[in-house]
Amino acid sequence: MDFGAGPKALHTAMLRKKGFKRVSSHEIWLHFNPEIHDRRAVKKKYDIVMASNVLNVQGAIPEVVSVILQLAWLTRLDGCMICNLPKAPLYPRYLTPAYMAQCLLLGFNTVTTLGKKHAKRNHVWLCTEPMRCMGTPRGVDHNT
């Protein structure tokens, strides 16, 4: 699943071009296009959830945590979530890579840093073992 796919869902298109057949894209608000995005994408669970340039554009830490919890609910128990924190744009200015890693642990038991050679401009994490101890985020069907 490409969470926060953007108006053109470029990562979704790239994955489909590489042969992945079942790739869903999710977008909200003005960027949602019914020809590209799946309105029911947040009603399913996925083996792999990707959130590229999503967490860095949230307005405040509570919004970051809310998105992380939704990403955890969308990830199958044996699946993984991959996300990044680019250096720009960065709206919660105090959101450092170390702080982000701690936030990710609110939704996942295991958080691993990937791609250290690109760390000056983009931090990437692989998150596994999503937690299920909290209530279901709005719009997520926990039975699927």
C-alpha positions as CSV (number, residue, x, y, z in Angstrom):
1,M,0.0,0.0,0.0
2,D,1.2,3.5,-0.9
3,F,-0.1,5.6,2.0
4,G,-0.2,9.3,1.2
5,A,0.5,8.5,-2.4
6,G,0.2,12.1,-3.6
7,P,-1.9,13.4,-6.5
8,K,-0.2,11.3,-9.1
9,A,0.6,8.2,-7.0
10,L,4.1,8.0,-8.6
11,H,5.3,5.2,-6.2
12,T,2.2,3.1,-7.0
13,A,2.8,3.5,-10.7
14,M,6.5,2.6,-10.3
15,L,5.6,-0.6,-8.4
16,R,3.0,-1.6,-10.9
17,K,5.5,-1.1,-13.7
18,K,7.9,-3.4,-11.9
19,G,5.3,-6.1,-11.9
20,F,3.5,-5.7,-8.6
21,K,-0.1,-6.4,-9.4
22,R,-1.9,-5.7,-6.1
23,V,-0.8,-2.2,-5.1
24,S,-3.3,0.2,-3.5
25,S,-2.8,3.9,-3.2
26,H,-4.3,6.1,-0.6
27,E,-4.7,9.8,-0.6
28,I,-6.9,12.4,1.2
29,W,-8.4,15.8,0.6
30,L,-7.8,17.7,-2.5
31,H,-5.2,15.2,-3.8
32,F,-7.7,12.3,-4.0
33,N,-8.4,11.2,-7.5
34,P,-10.9,8.2,-7.9
35,E,-9.2,7.2,-11.1
36,I,-5.9,6.7,-9.2
37,H,-6.6,6.2,-5.5
38,D,-8.5,3.5,-3.8
39,R,-11.2,4.9,-1.5
40,R,-11.4,1.6,0.4
41,A,-7.6,1.3,0.8
42,V,-7.7,2.0,4.5
43,K,-10.3,-0.7,5.1
44,K,-7.7,-3.5,4.4
45,K,-4.5,-4.9,5.9
46,Y,-1.3,-5.1,3.9
47,D,1.9,-7.1,3.8
48,I,3.9,-3.9,3.0
49,V,2.8,-0.4,3.8
50,M,4.9,2.5,2.4
51,A,4.7,6.1,3.7
52,S,7.0,8.3,1.7
53,N,7.1,12.0,2.6
54,V,4.1,11.6,4.8
55,L,5.2,12.0,8.4
56,N,7.3,15.1,7.7
57,V,4.3,17.1,6.5
58,Q,2.1,16.6,9.6
59,G,1.4,19.8,11.5
60,A,2.3,18.6,14.9
61,I,3.6,15.6,16.9
62,P,0.1,14.4,17.8
63,E,-0.7,14.2,14.1
64,V,2.5,12.3,13.5
65,V,1.6,9.8,16.2
66,S,-2.0,9.4,14.8
67,V,-0.6,8.6,11.3
68,I,1.9,6.1,12.8
69,L,-1.0,4.3,14.7
70,Q,-3.0,4.2,11.5
71,L,0.0,2.8,9.6
72,A,0.4,0.1,12.3
73,W,-3.3,-0.9,11.9
74,L,-2.9,-1.1,8.1
75,T,0.1,-3.4,8.4
76,R,-0.5,-7.2,8.8
77,L,1.0,-8.7,12.0
78,D,3.7,-10.5,9.9
79,G,4.1,-7.5,7.5
80,C,6.2,-4.4,7.5
81,M,5.9,-0.6,7.1
82,I,8.6,1.5,5.4
83,C,8.7,5.3,6.0
84,N,11.0,8.1,5.7
85,L,11.8,11.5,7.2
86,P,13.3,13.8,4.5
87,K,15.2,16.8,5.6
88,A,12.8,19.1,3.7
89,P,10.0,19.9,3.9
90,L,9.8,19.4,7.6
91,Y,6.9,21.1,9.3
92,P,7.3,20.0,12.9
93,R,10.8,21.6,13.0
94,Y,11.7,19.8,16.2
95,L,11.0,16.4,14.6
96,T,14.5,14.9,14.6
97,P,15.3,11.4,13.3
98,A,15.9,10.2,16.9
99,Y,12.6,11.6,18.0
100,M,10.9,10.0,14.9
101,A,12.3,6.6,15.8
102,Q,10.8,6.9,19.3
103,C,7.5,7.9,17.8
104,L,7.5,4.9,15.5
105,L,7.9,2.7,18.6
106,L,4.4,3.8,19.6
107,G,3.0,1.7,16.8
108,F,5.6,-0.9,16.1
109,N,7.7,-3.2,18.3
110,T,10.7,-3.2,16.0
111,V,12.1,-0.1,14.2
112,T,15.2,-0.5,12.1
113,T,17.1,2.4,10.4
114,L,17.9,1.7,6.7
115,G,20.0,3.5,4.2
116,K,22.5,5.2,6.4
117,K,24.5,6.5,3.4
118,H,21.6,8.8,2.6
119,A,21.0,10.0,6.2
120,K,22.1,13.6,5.5
121,R,19.0,14.2,3.4
122,N,16.6,11.4,4.1
123,H,16.2,8.9,7.0
124,V,14.4,5.6,6.3
125,W,13.0,3.1,8.7
126,L,11.7,-0.5,8.4
127,C,9.0,-1.1,11.1
128,T,7.7,-4.6,12.0
129,E,5.6,-6.2,14.6
130,P,2.7,-3.7,14.6
131,M,1.0,-3.3,17.9
132,R,-2.7,-3.9,18.4
133,C,-3.1,-2.8,22.0
134,M,-5.0,0.4,21.2
135,G,-8.5,1.0,19.7
136,T,-9.0,0.9,15.9
137,P,-8.2,4.3,14.3
138,R,-11.2,5.9,12.6
139,G,-11.8,4.5,9.1
140,V,-9.9,1.2,9.6
141,D,-11.7,-2.1,9.7
142,H,-9.7,-4.3,12.1
143,N,-11.5,-7.5,10.9
144,T,-9.9,-7.4,7.4
